[in-house]
Amino acid sequence: MANPAMEPGNGAGAEAVPVHSFLENTGKHKGIFAWILSTDHKRIGILYMISIFSFFAVGVCLGFLMRLEMLVPGPTGKIFNAQEYNALFTLHGVIMMFLFVIPGIPATLGNFFLPIQIGAKDVAFPRINLLSWYLYITGAIIILLSLFGNGLPDTGWTFYVPYSIRTGTDVTMAVFGVFILGFSSILTGLNFLTTIHRLRAPGMTWFRMPLFVWALYATAWIQVIATPVLAITLLLIMVERLFHVGIFNPVLGGDPVLYQHLFWIYSHPAVYIMILPPMGVVSEIVATFSHRTVFGYKMIAMSSLAIAFIGYLVWGHHMFVAGETQTAQFFFSLLTFLVAVPSAIKVFNWVATMYKGSLDLQPPFLFLLAFIMLFCIGGMSGLVLGSLATDVHLTGTYFVVAHFHYIIFGGAIFIFFGALHYWLPKMFGRMYNKKVADWALGILFVGFNMLYFPMFILGYEGMPRRYFAYLPKYETLQHISMVGSWVLITGLIIMFWNLLHGIFKGERCGPNPWGGTTLEWTIPSPPPTENFETIPIVTHEPYYHPEADPEIQREPVPVAK
Amino acid sequence: MSLLASLLPSVLHHAAATDDVARFIIGWDIFLFVAIVGTMFFFVFKYNKKRHPRAVNIHGNAVLETLWTVFPVALVLVMFYLGWSAYIQTRVVPKSAMDVKVIARQWEWSFQYMNGKTADTLFLPQGRPVKCLLTSVDVIHGFYIPAFREKNDVIPGRVRYLMLYPEHVGNYEITCSQYCGLDHALMMTRLIVLPKEKFDQWLKSGLTGEQISDALTGRVGT
């Protein structure tokens, strides 16, 4: 598996042989097969990227249509009728959650940069890596087919029984699809865990790993441990369906709340699968653009693990009004508040990293500033929902919709966009238009807040979610929110157009346009097929800025002007 | 903090207590948001590359990091306690409580009183605690009265309860808060709290629409 450039007899001399970038076809396959049969982690990352952003585009369109329905109050059916609206939010939820955010950053940028950041040539199991992409595609197809098996799906993305049993939607198939996706997730997790444990370059000790790697490490454990719960759920559903044993269906003597428990035992940790990798990206971006080492490296790394661990134990906060004992409510509420603390610590550390830095306000850094604001609002509104008295009032209302969109969209996806602005120049060797990127972010930020902030107020006023018709008193806020969705989509179109234009037509930007210090910035852009010509030997921490060391700065420095 | 004083069992007191908890949490949220984001933008301004071309490495600060771990823990514990203590007040069932059966089905509510009378609007007497016994004949619904800040899921195969303290005469909105299918959004009705004598009259022989609106004239409602 040595680099062709280093093999004897390959060309005239080692110096003269060009290093092939991973974008050039060097394998035996041609055309599209050179991509869909490639075991190169970088190509697989891009396959994932194309797939999940296609689903994201579909999800955005569905969200746009949902908001459009809010044009007129009351059940007029002028735009969509109840059945159509119910299908819209079900598909929006399923596609965004299972097909976009859960694979999200780990499958795309994680696949691409994890091996490079620890100085490896690929993940530990490259073929299993490709298999997990195929499982993802298979799972996606199964889910979409099962949803349309009996006309428009209308269960909501949570498939709560007994409604999902009565509605005729094939919940068995849908959960089976999610289970297949889960396998894709488990295999990616296993691959990352093994890669991190076994393939670190010489000198890359645990505490010399970039924080993005730490975040992926914590995420991978969740993927491996939480996802099998889906298998248990599926098994129980099949036992009930095939042998008519009452497990979930009250008609057979089952308990529908048990289904909710199993659903959230997986789906709550899945929230941390969505948010931990973005937190890792934030640490990378803040370090690079502050031009200094991060504040509290170990605290940030350990808080990822703490979040992953406590995150298992808080699923019950989705079910405060769904028939829990008071004892369960007590502990789930308490633990929910405690899991907020490691996230708060991370935010403090990121802001402290800016202290005495030399801040370069490039587009990725501006995305980070937007992330901190939106994530704070999202996290802090979560405190209102963690508290029992207020949760009883607000659960099932627009307040919850606002809360999780601030966390998942304002938090995870905004920094996903930031990560694209940070790493696409490395992946393709070309720079997008930075001015346009700044403008796109501004439009996104305004549109996002217009779209989702009114939902906090609507929720507190008592408007339940998943209503295709609403009372006239909510009209003004609904309209602000609807117009916000138009602004947001404008921002998305500008941003993606700018990024795509940059990938194909942008100016060449060299290996290290931002002055980053982690290993990916030491290799050419786009990276060579084998990543490193020679495996690097790591001698220092990931965010190594000797020029910013106070010890060195105390010595007289020749002024370079 | 008035919130920690014992709560009187009345609807408006529970709504106010819930709002107090919300106010406490949101108040701290706003303070922390301004502090964090304000500090961040101050750094962005002060340590901008142009003003501050040479960064200084700081690996951490044990005192600061301990402080910003301990303080959030203490703060969230207070928030937890306030939410919990306001919530458990609503789970106490006084002996004097009147039982009303709340039956949910796709997509309507019906209410059954102890004398066998049924109605599709929830009429309650002012000043008497009410224990709503929640049952569903089909799927899971959510019994939600926003003005009372109370809701509970209605689950087939279980009988669950919700305590109401109708302190004031008035007309309030009841909605379904758990997605239940096609006309989920239209599964609405009203809670009408009448003076005791009017309620007794309604329970015995019924009231005309006019009599009800007379009883409600000038009263609160949502």
Chai-1 contact restraints between the chains, C-beta under 6 A:
chainA,res_idxA,chainB,res_idxB,connection_type,confidence,min_distance_angstrom,max_distance_angstrom,comment,restraint_id
A,A82,B,L182,contact,1.0,0.0,6.0,A-B,restraint_1
A,A82,B,D183,contact,1.0,0.0,6.0,A-B,restraint_2
A,G156,B,Y179,contact,1.0,0.0,6.0,A-B,restraint_3
A,P162,B,V139,contact,1.0,0.0,6.0,A-B,restraint_4
A,Y163,B,V139,contact,1.0,0.0,6.0,A-B,restraint_5
A,Y163,B,G181,contact,1.0,0.0,6.0,A-B,restraint_6
A,P250,B,P156,contact,1.0,0.0,6.0,A-B,restraint_7
A,P250,B,G157,contact,1.0,0.0,6.0,A-B,restraint_8
A,H291,B,A55,contact,1.0,0.0,6.0,A-B,restraint_9
A,R292,B,A55,contact,1.0,0.0,6.0,A-B,restraint_10
A,R292,B,N57,contact,1.0,0.0,6.0,A-B,restraint_11
A,T293,B,N57,contact,1.0,0.0,6.0,A-B,restraint_12
A,F295,B,I58,contact,1.0,0.0,6.0,A-B,restraint_13
A,F295,B,G60,contact,1.0,0.0,6.0,A-B,restraint_14
A,G296,B,G60,contact,1.0,0.0,6.0,A-B,restraint_15
A,G296,B,E65,contact,1.0,0.0,6.0,A-B,restraint_16
A,M299,B,E65,contact,1.0,0.0,6.0,A-B,restraint_17
A,V321,B,K151,contact,1.0,0.0,6.0,A-B,restraint_18
A,V321,B,N152,contact,1.0,0.0,6.0,A-B,restraint_19
A,V321,B,D153,contact,1.0,0.0,6.0,A-B,restraint_20
A,A322,B,D153,contact,1.0,0.0,6.0,A-B,restraint_21
A,G323,B,I155,contact,1.0,0.0,6.0,A-B,restraint_22
A,S333,B,F80,contact,1.0,0.0,6.0,A-B,restraint_23
A,L334,B,F80,contact,1.0,0.0,6.0,A-B,restraint_24
A,F337,B,V76,contact,1.0,0.0,6.0,A-B,restraint_25
A,F337,B,F80,contact,1.0,0.0,6.0,A-B,restraint_26
A,A340,B,V76,contact,1.0,0.0,6.0,A-B,restraint_27
A,V341,B,P72,contact,1.0,0.0,6.0,A-B,restraint_28
A,V341,B,V73,contact,1.0,0.0,6.0,A-B,restraint_29
A,A344,B,P72,contact,1.0,0.0,6.0,A-B,restraint_30
A,I345,B,T69,contact,1.0,0.0,6.0,A-B,restraint_31
A,F348,B,W68,contact,1.0,0.0,6.0,A-B,restraint_32
A,V351,B,T39,contact,1.0,0.0,6.0,A-B,restraint_33
A,V351,B,M40,contact,1.0,0.0,6.0,A-B,restraint_34
A,M354,B,F43,contact,1.0,0.0,6.0,A-B,restraint_35
A,Y355,B,F43,contact,1.0,0.0,6.0,A-B,restraint_36
A,K356,B,V56,contact,1.0,0.0,6.0,A-B,restraint_37
A,G357,B,Y47,contact,1.0,0.0,6.0,A-B,restraint_38
A,G357,B,A55,contact,1.0,0.0,6.0,A-B,restraint_39
A,S358,B,K49,contact,1.0,0.0,6.0,A-B,restraint_40
A,S358,B,H52,contact,1.0,0.0,6.0,A-B,restraint_41
A,S358,B,P53,contact,1.0,0.0,6.0,A-B,restraint_42
A,S358,B,A55,contact,1.0,0.0,6.0,A-B,restraint_43
A,L359,B,V44,contact,1.0,0.0,6.0,A-B,restraint_44
A,L359,B,Y47,contact,1.0,0.0,6.0,A-B,restraint_45
A,L359,B,N48,contact,1.0,0.0,6.0,A-B,restraint_46
A,L359,B,K49,contact,1.0,0.0,6.0,A-B,restraint_47
A,D360,B,K49,contact,1.0,0.0,6.0,A-B,restraint_48
A,M373,B,V37,contact,1.0,0.0,6.0,A-B,restraint_49
A,C376,B,F33,contact,1.0,0.0,6.0,A-B,restraint_50
A,M380,B,D29,contact,1.0,0.0,6.0,A-B,restraint_51
A,L383,B,I25,contact,1.0,0.0,6.0,A-B,restraint_52
A,L383,B,M79,contact,1.0,0.0,6.0,A-B,restraint_53
A,V384,B,I25,contact,1.0,0.0,6.0,A-B,restraint_54
A,S387,B,V21,contact,1.0,0.0,6.0,A-B,restraint_55
A,S387,B,M79,contact,1.0,0.0,6.0,A-B,restraint_56
A,S387,B,G83,contact,1.0,0.0,6.0,A-B,restraint_57
A,L388,B,G83,contact,1.0,0.0,6.0,A-B,restraint_58
A,L388,B,W84,contact,1.0,0.0,6.0,A-B,restraint_59
A,L388,B,Y87,contact,1.0,0.0,6.0,A-B,restraint_60
A,A389,B,T18,contact,1.0,0.0,6.0,A-B,restraint_61
A,A389,B,V21,contact,1.0,0.0,6.0,A-B,restraint_62
A,A389,B,G83,contact,1.0,0.0,6.0,A-B,restraint_63
A,A389,B,A86,contact,1.0,0.0,6.0,A-B,restraint_64
A,A389,B,Y87,contact,1.0,0.0,6.0,A-B,restraint_65
A,T390,B,T18,contact,1.0,0.0,6.0,A-B,restraint_66
A,T390,B,V21,contact,1.0,0.0,6.0,A-B,restraint_67
A,T390,B,A22,contact,1.0,0.0,6.0,A-B,restraint_68
A,V392,B,K151,contact,1.0,0.0,6.0,A-B,restraint_69
A,H393,B,T18,contact,1.0,0.0,6.0,A-B,restraint_70
A,H393,B,R149,contact,1.0,0.0,6.0,A-B,restraint_71
A,G396,B,G142,contact,1.0,0.0,6.0,A-B,restraint_72
A,G396,B,S177,contact,1.0,0.0,6.0,A-B,restraint_73
A,G462,B,P146,contact,1.0,0.0,6.0,A-B,restraint_74
A,P464,B,T175,contact,1.0,0.0,6.0,A-B,restraint_75
A,P464,B,S177,contact,1.0,0.0,6.0,A-B,restraint_76
A,R466,B,Y179,contact,1.0,0.0,6.0,A-B,restraint_77
A,Y467,B,A185,contact,1.0,0.0,6.0,A-B,restraint_78
A,F468,B,A185,contact,1.0,0.0,6.0,A-B,restraint_79
A,A469,B,A185,contact,1.0,0.0,6.0,A-B,restraint_80
A,H545,B,N57,contact,1.0,0.0,6.0,A-B,restraint_81
A,A548,B,A55,contact,1.0,0.0,6.0,A-B,restraint_82
A,A548,B,V56,contact,1.0,0.0,6.0,A-B,restraint_83
A,A548,B,N57,contact,1.0,0.0,6.0,A-B,restraint_84
A,D549,B,N57,contact,1.0,0.0,6.0,A-B,restraint_85
A,P550,B,V56,contact,1.0,0.0,6.0,A-B,restraint_86
